[in-house]
Amino acid sequence: MADGAASTLFKAEYEREMESWLRRRFGWLLGSTIAYELLSLLVAMGGLLIYRLTKNTDLGTITEIDASREQLETLRENAPEYLTLNILGTILMLAVAARAFTAVRPKLETREQTLRAANWFILQIGVISYGADLATQLLFTDNTGQPGAPGLSYILFLHVLPSIFLPWSPRESLRPIYPLVSMFILELVILKVAGRIGMGQVVLMLVGVPFMLVPGLIINWWRLRTHRRRFDRRMVTKGYFSMRRELAQARALQMALFPKPVRAAHLEFDFTYMPANEVGGDFIHASVSESGRVDIVMMDVTGHGMASALTVARLSGEVERLLAEDPDIAPGSVLRALNRYATLTLAKHSVYLTALAIQVDPASGVIRYANAGHPPAWVRRGDGKVERFDSTTFLLGAVSDADFEDDEMEIVLSAADVLVLVTDGVHESIDRAGRQFGLERLQDALGRTPAPERWSAHLTQAVEQWSGRIGDDDVLVATVRTPLAAARLPKTRSFAEDIEMETTLGMSRVPTMGATQSGVATAVPEGV
């Protein structure tokens, strides 16, 4: 095949098309040759018939022919033998073409087989042509034509005609020509020995051989160049729409992994996801245990696009497995298990992820929180105050299981509070001046008054307005509310702070109603 197509992204399609095209055009070449030889046979037989009808005609009455009487006598004298030889050669060529068309062509499958068949066909036609020409030059010594000239024209004809039909490269078109040139040289040698041609004529005709190949080479080069450009444009267009269709299907499959928003009396869970491409590396899992506790895991895989989406699909299954095997698994333990999974399977491919895991008790508003290198979680209190909760441990896949810390924090929501979870596509969004949206601007947006109906939609819209476009990074915003939760405590503390409070202020950890259901205790003053 053409060398230029070897590096194409659609190499297989190109080879199949060139193979089919060559096989089809070879059939056209054979059909055209059969038609041409049939016409030549009819002309030769007609000439022989005319000769028989006019052989006794006085040449003196023929005034339209611009030739001497002696030359006309010679032509008429040699006509029967010449026409008979021509008819014999035509019949042989017709037989070769007919056999190739009926017996050889239907069996061709590969491009190499078709090229080999075309080369043999051209070679056989060349042998017959040079044999007939040599016989004519030796038998009819009174021939007024230039000895050797027909042989030179055969090189032109047997190269240009196949090149008009066959979509082959210039190099491939020269394969059958080398034997034909050898036959032509042999013919010139025989004619020189027979005294029919001089050395100067031999040299002149040999010099003319390369020029006979120029038209065919130009045809082959131009055809493949034009076809290659058209093919590339067609394949790019086809590949684009195919890719868009496949990406749309991949997006539908990925979105099927996402949970459905929840808007119930005791819990409101909502999210908005805008991937940089059709699919992305941000993901959130949400499920409800038999005890009514809500488990939420948000992840952000490094990179974008299809590779990240495939990793997300793997991690989604791993999260579902963890929660199915141990419904009471703690957020820190979830992150530890995901870190072990990432270390063993993803880190060796330089794929890492950030994640946060929370457990929500809707009745009490108590949230157990663990964050592995993920952007901070935010709590927007009912009075408009905004609180920030940073990472508690390492990026997943960055350290071994032995070095991983599964620390947790506790957050308590009241009925008017909202927990906001984001991925880095929010605060790392860049405007046209190259400035990031930033965590401070995110905090200011969360503190706006009055509060919007949907915080997830409000924040993603703010990011879009800031950047002027969506497409640099995946954006995922999720919110959690517990409308029926009891009033929150004056201060949100971690477990370590509760121990310190118990030691210094005499406070104890008494399980509340919600904590009894979820297995999480909330620090309250003694006697409450």
Residue pairs with C-beta under 8 A, 6 or more apart in sequence:
1 14
1 15
1 18
1 111
1 169
2 18
2 169
2 224
2 228
3 169
4 224
4 228
5 11
5 14
5 15
5 18
5 228
5 231
8 14
8 232
8 235
9 235
9 239
10 231
10 232
10 235
10 239
13 235
14 231
14 235
15 111
17 231
18 111
18 167
19 110
19 111
19 114
21 167
22 111
22 114
22 115
22 118
22 166
22 167
22 168
23 105
23 108
23 111
23 114
25 165
25 166
25 167
26 105
26 108
26 114
26 117
26 118
26 165
26 166
27 101
27 105
28 165
29 118
29 121
29 161
29 162
29 165
29 166
30 97
30 100
30 101
30 105
30 121
31 101
32 165
33 93
33 97
33 125
34 94
34 97
34 98
34 101
37 90
37 93
37 94
37 97
38 94
40 86
40 90
41 87
41 90
41 91
41 94
44 83
44 86
44 87
44 90
45 87
47 79
47 83
48 79
48 80
48 83
48 84
48 87
51 76
51 79
51 80
51 83
55 76
59 69
59 72
59 73
59 76
60 69
62 72
65 72
67 75
71 144
74 142
74 144
78 140
78 142
78 143
81 139
81 140
82 136
82 140
85 132
85 135
85 136
85 139
86 132
88 132
89 128
89 129
89 131
89 132
92 128
93 125
93 128
93 129
96 121
96 124
96 125
96 128
97 121
97 125
100 117
100 121
104 117
104 121
105 117
107 113
108 114
108 117
115 168
115 172
115 175
118 162
118 166
118 168
118 176
119 175
119 176
122 158
122 162
122 176
122 180
123 176
123 179
123 180
125 158
126 154
126 158
126 176
126 179
126 180
126 183
127 183
129 154
129 158
130 151
130 154
130 180
130 183
130 184
130 187
133 150
133 151
133 154
133 187
134 151
134 187
134 190
134 191
136 143
136 150
137 143
137 147
137 148
137 187
137 191
137 194
137 196
138 190
138 194
138 196
141 196
146 201
147 191
147 196
147 197
147 201
148 187
148 188
148 191
148 197
148 201
148 202
148 205
149 205
151 183
151 184
151 187
151 188
151 205
152 184
152 205
152 208
152 209
152 212
153 212
154 180
154 184
155 177
155 180
155 181
155 184
155 209
155 212
155 213
156 212
156 213
156 215
156 216
158 176
158 177
158 180
159 173
159 177
159 212
159 213
159 215
159 216
160 215
160 216
160 219
162 173
162 176
162 216
163 173
163 215
163 216
163 217
163 219
163 220
164 219
166 173
167 223
167 224
167 227
168 220
169 220
169 224
170 217
170 220
170 221
172 220
173 216
173 217
173 220
174 213
177 213
181 209
184 205
184 209
185 206
188 197
188 202
188 205
188 206
191 197
192 198
192 199
192 202
244 278
247 277
247 278
247 279
247 306
248 278
250 278
250 279
250 306
250 309
251 275
251 278
251 279
253 313
254 279
254 280
254 309
254 312
254 313
255 273
257 283
257 312
257 313
257 316
258 271
258 273
258 283
258 284
259 269
259 271
259 284
259 285
259 286
259 287
261 269
261 270
261 271
262 268
262 269
262 270
262 286
263 269
263 270
265 483
265 484
266 362
266 363
266 482
266 483
266 484
267 294
267 360
267 362
267 480
267 481
267 482
267 483
268 479
268 480
268 481
268 482
268 483
269 286
269 294
269 296
269 478
269 479
269 480
269 481
270 454
270 455
270 456
270 478
270 479
271 284
271 456
271 476
271 477
271 478
271 479
272 454
272 456
272 457
272 459
272 460
272 475
272 476
272 477
273 280
273 282
273 284
273 474
273 475
273 476
274 460
274 464
274 470
274 474
274 475
274 476
275 282
275 304
275 474
275 475
276 304
276 305
276 425
276 470
276 471
276 472
276 473
276 474
277 304
277 305
277 306
277 471
279 305
279 306
279 308
279 309
280 304
280 305
280 308
280 309
280 312
280 474
281 300
281 301
281 302
281 303
281 304
281 305
281 308
281 309
281 311
281 312
281 353
281 474
282 298
282 299
282 300
282 301
282 312
282 423
282 425
282 474
282 475
282 476
283 298
283 299
283 300
283 301
283 312
283 315
283 316
283 476
284 296
284 297
284 298
284 299
284 421
284 476
284 478
285 295
285 296
285 297
285 298
285 299
285 316
285 319
285 320
286 294
286 295
286 296
286 297
287 294
287 295
287 320
287 323
288 294
288 295
289 295
289 323
289 327
289 328
290 327
291 327
291 517
291 518
292 361
292 362
292 363
292 517
292 518
293 359
293 360
293 361
293 517
293 518
294 359
294 360
294 362
294 480
295 323
295 334
295 357
295 358
295 359
295 360
296 357
296 358
296 359
296 360
296 421
296 478
296 480
297 319
297 334
297 355
297 356
297 357
297 358
298 355
298 356
298 357
298 374
298 421
298 423
298 476
298 478
299 312
299 315
299 338
299 353
299 354
299 355
300 353
300 354
300 355
300 374
300 423
300 424
300 425
300 474
300 476
301 308
301 311
301 312
301 315
301 351
301 352
301 353
302 308
302 350
302 351
302 352
302 353
303 351
304 473
304 474
308 474
311 346
311 351
311 353
314 345
315 338
315 341
315 353
318 337
318 338
318 341
319 334
319 338
322 329
322 334
322 337
322 338
323 329
323 334
326 333
328 519
329 337
330 359
330 368
330 370
330 406
330 408
331 356
331 357
331 358
331 359
331 368
331 369
331 370
331 408
332 357
332 370
332 392
332 393
332 406
332 407
332 408
333 406
334 357
334 370
335 355
335 356
335 357
335 370
335 372
335 393
335 396
335 404
335 406
336 401
336 404
336 406
338 353
338 355
338 372
338 396
339 372
339 394
339 396
339 397
339 399
339 401
339 404
340 401
340 404
342 351
342 352
342 353
342 396
342 397
343 397
343 399
343 400
343 401
346 352
346 353
346 397
347 397
347 398
351 397
352 395
352 396
352 397
352 398
353 395
353 396
353 397
354 372
354 373
354 374
354 375
354 395
354 396
354 423
354 424
355 371
355 372
355 373
355 374
355 396
356 369
356 370
356 371
356 372
356 374
356 377
356 421
357 369
357 370
358 367
358 368
358 369
358 370
358 377
358 411
358 419
358 421
358 480
359 367
359 368
359 518
359 520
360 366
360 367
360 480
360 482
361 367
361 482
361 514
361 515
361 517
361 518
361 520
362 482
362 484
362 485
362 514
363 482
363 484
363 485
363 513
363 514
363 517
364 412
364 482
364 485
364 486
364 512
364 513
364 514
364 515
364 517
364 518
364 520
364 522
365 412
365 413
365 414
365 415
365 417
365 482
365 485
365 486
365 488
365 514
366 410
366 411
366 412
366 413
366 512
366 514
366 515
366 518
366 520
366 522
367 410
367 411
367 412
367 413
367 419
367 480
368 408
368 409
368 410
368 520
369 377
369 389
369 392
369 408
369 409
369 410
369 411
370 392
370 393
370 406
370 407
370 408
370 409
371 377
371 389
371 390
371 391
371 392
371 393
372 391
372 392
372 393
372 394
372 395
372 396
373 391
373 393
373 394
373 395
373 396
373 398
374 391
374 423
375 422
375 423
375 424
375 426
375 427
375 439
376 388
376 389
376 390
376 391
376 439
377 388
377 389
377 411
377 419
377 420
377 421
378 386
378 387
378 388
378 389
378 419
378 420
378 421
378 422
378 442
378 443
378 446
379 386
379 387
379 389
379 411
379 413
379 417
379 418
379 419
379 420
379 492
380 386
380 417
380 418
380 420
380 446
380 447
380 451
380 455
381 387
381 414
381 416
381 417
381 488
382 414
382 415
382 416
382 417
383 416
384 447
384 449
384 451
385 447
386 443
386 446
386 447
387 492
388 439
388 443
389 409
389 411
392 405
392 407
392 408
392 409
393 404
393 405
393 406
393 407
394 403
394 404
394 405
408 494
408 495
409 494
409 495
410 492
410 493
410 494
410 495
410 498
410 520
410 522
411 419
411 492
412 485
412 488
412 489
412 492
412 522
413 419
413 480
413 481
413 482
413 485
413 488
414 482
414 485
414 486
414 487
414 488
415 482
415 483
415 484
415 485
415 487
417 481
417 482
417 485
417 488
418 451
418 455
418 479
418 480
418 481
419 479
419 480
419 481
420 446
420 455
420 459
420 477
420 478
420 479
421 477
421 478
421 479
421 480
422 442
422 459
422 476
422 477
422 478
423 474
423 475
423 476
423 477
424 473
425 463
425 472
425 473
425 474
425 475
425 476
426 437
426 442
426 459
426 460
426 463
426 475
426 477
427 436
427 437
427 438
427 439
427 441
427 442
428 436
428 437
428 473
429 436
429 437
429 463
429 466
429 467
429 472
429 473
429 475
430 436
430 437
430 467
430 472
431 437
431 466
431 467
431 468
432 468
437 462
437 463
437 466
437 467
441 466
442 459
445 458
445 459
445 462
446 455
446 459
452 458
454 479
455 477
455 479
456 477
456 478
456 479
459 477
460 475
460 477
463 470
463 475
464 470
485 514
486 512
486 514
489 522
489 523
489 524
493 501
493 523
498 507
498 509
498 523
501 507
501 523
502 508
502 509
502 523
506 526
507 523
507 524
507 525
507 526
508 523
508 526
509 521
509 522
509 523
510 521
510 524
510 526
510 528
511 521
511 522
512 521
512 522
512 524
514 520
514 522
515 521
515 522
